[in-house]
Every structure is written in C-alpha cells, then in structure tokens.
Amino acid sequence: MTIAPGSMRTLPGEAYRSAEWFARETEAIFHREWFLVGRAEALRSSGDYFHVDVAGERLLVVRGRDGDLRALHDVCRHRGSRLVLEHPPTTAEPSAAHGRFRGAIRCPYHAWTYGLDGGLRVAPFLSERDGLRKEELPLHRAAVEAWGGFVFVNLSPSGSLIDQLGGIPDRTRNYPLEDLRAARRISYDVLANWKVVVENYNECYHCGPVHPELCEVVPAFKDGGRRLDWEAGIPHRDGATTFTRSGTTERAPFPGLSEQEWTRHKGELAYPNMMLSLSSDHVAAFTLWPLEAGRTRIDCDFLFHPDEIGRPGFDPSDAAEFWDLVNRQDWRICEAVQDGMSSRVFDTGFYAPMEDLSLDIRRYVGDRVEER
C-alpha cells in the first residue's frame, strides 16, 4: 500500500519531542485557552481552593464568601512570594491539589493578607502615608468558568468557555453532569506528549490489538474504528450496559437518558485537556496536565449519581478497576509511541482513513502554533 504524502501526514516529530515546540504550545494554547482544573464539588465551602499548575503558571482557584469561584495567581503583590508553599502535584500523587483558607489568604513571607476575592486587606506596618494603595494591589486574576460541574480557567481569556466546548454540551445534555460526584480518582504519570494521548483517545484503530477486554464489552471497537457514530453512541454487546468487565452493574442508569443511551457509550474530547467517557451509570473524566514535551500527568475521576453513592454497599470498583486496566493499556502504548518517535529515523507519521478524527489535533495545533 502506498500512502501519498500531504493531507494524511501527522504533525512533524519535533511537535511531540521538542522542548521549544512545547514552550510555544504553552504560550499559544495552555495559557490562552480554557483549561480544565477540577470539579466544583471539591470547592463546596468558602475558603476551599485548588492549587494548580497550568503548564508552569501556578493558580489558586478559590470559593469566595459570596459563593463565587475566583482564579488567583499564586504570587504575592509585595515581593512575589508564593502564597502556598506546597507545590501543586506534578506526579501521580494528587494530594497537594486541595486545601482551605481560613477566611483569608496570608503570604508566608511578610504576612500581606488578601481576601478570598483577592483584594489586599492588610500590609503590616504600611499605610497610605507610605504610598500604599490597597485597591491598586489585589492579587492578579485569571478567568474562571464552570460547565457540567467542571471548573476551567483561562490565563488570557479571549472567548467564552461554551464557545470552546462547541457541540459537547448539546451532545451530553441528557447526562446529569453537574449533579454527579467523584467517588474515586486514579492518577497516572505518563511518559508521552499530551498530543499522543489525545490522538490515541480520538481513534479506535488501536482498540483491537490494545484492548481485548474492552472489545468484549463493545464488539464494534474490534472493527478498527470504521463506521462508528460517536454522536449516537457506540452500542455494547447484547446484555451489556456499561464499562465494567462484565458489561453490567447493579447501579441504576442516570435519570433522563434516552433508551439508546442506556446501552451505548459516548466519548467526548474538549481540547486541550479534557476527555470524557460516558456510560449509563458513571462517567470517567480525564484531566490532562502537560508537564513537558515527553511527560503528561493524567487524573481520571470516576463520577456517579449521588443517589447511587448514598446507597448501602455502594462500590465503584467494578468501573474503576476496568478503566484502570484500559487506561494502563493506553498509557503503555502511548509511551511506546513517544519512545519510538525519539528515533533519528522518525520524521512524521501517517493517519489511516479510520483515524480521521485524529487529524483534528493537527488542525487544532496548526491553527495556534506556527511551524519554524
């Protein structure tokens, strides 16, 4: 078979392995687009916060006294000290990502103190006679918006979150995403470029050789990804309704789903860093944290309806363990791709016809990052 060069070529190899290219993506994409940072349910009370690193820029996403969310740069206006000394997680250990301020944000260096809205309250031993103007020295802000219970930030907002999500809200309208709650998280440190991960998610050409257990639950995946209608959902085998080893569960389907959605799986990708896999009874939500050209941290949250979580004997293990198997299969092959692209002979790859969705990453990145 001869593959004609041109329209089916992938991005060049340097786009996946070059630190300089990753730096350009950081400026053009991660610091300019809406970037998923967590679930609003984790910020229930005044003072609750996320401490996150958005491609090198540290932010505090805080629930204010008024109930609103604010995204504040983790930089004191006095001398630039960090306000939270613990580093956000950069490995598979997510424990440092959450915290709670007791009514205010206090710099550990000189005790400058800010309200939960970022406004400067106290600068010890300084007053207007010293030239201090509190109203001129609030913490620097980023934009923050929520959709479906997911919290996004934007360091250089130029458009709305809904515009960036495109058709996803409409396609997932029957799923009660905002009401769902996370019952388990598994985090992974993957030695692969973030684009390798999303390209892999965006096609099922690999499903047969990489995911035999998954193909038992969803036989349509064995067909190399041809003729899959993601908008309608991918049917499970007869008798299966969800992503577990057996394809079954004791959990009830989400209220409001269509009859088709009871027995089909849907997948959504929101560039740059959210992947959603929707079953009838749970959602696997992936947050990608690009760390460097060849490394990505991935948080996989398993979301369930609170009515099911509240039932005696609730156990998310059937979904979480099956997804962990599938995820590790994906990350292993993604790392193999990343390692192979480090070879001196790799210049570019090719997309097969059934990988046409993966062409999206080329268009998405190409519209934002110029080749040099």
Secondary structure, DSSP 8 states (H G I E B T S, - for coil): ----SSTTB-S-THHHH-HHHHHHHIIIIITTS-EEEEEGGG--STTEEEEEEETTEEEEEEE-TTS-EEEEES--TTT---SS-S----SS--GGGEEE-SSSEE-TTT--EE-TTS-EEE-TT--GGGT--GGG----EEEEEEETTEEEEESS--S-HHHHHTTHHHHTTTS-GGG-EEEEEEEEEE-S-HHHHHHHHT--TTHHHH-HHHHHH-GGGGGTTTT--TTT-EE-STT--SSSSSS--SS---TT--HHHHSEEEEEEETTTEEEEE-SSEEEEEEEEEEETTEEEEEEEEEE-HHHHTSTT--THHHHHHHHHHHHHHHHHHHHHHHHTTSTT----B--GGGGGGHHHHHHHHTTS---
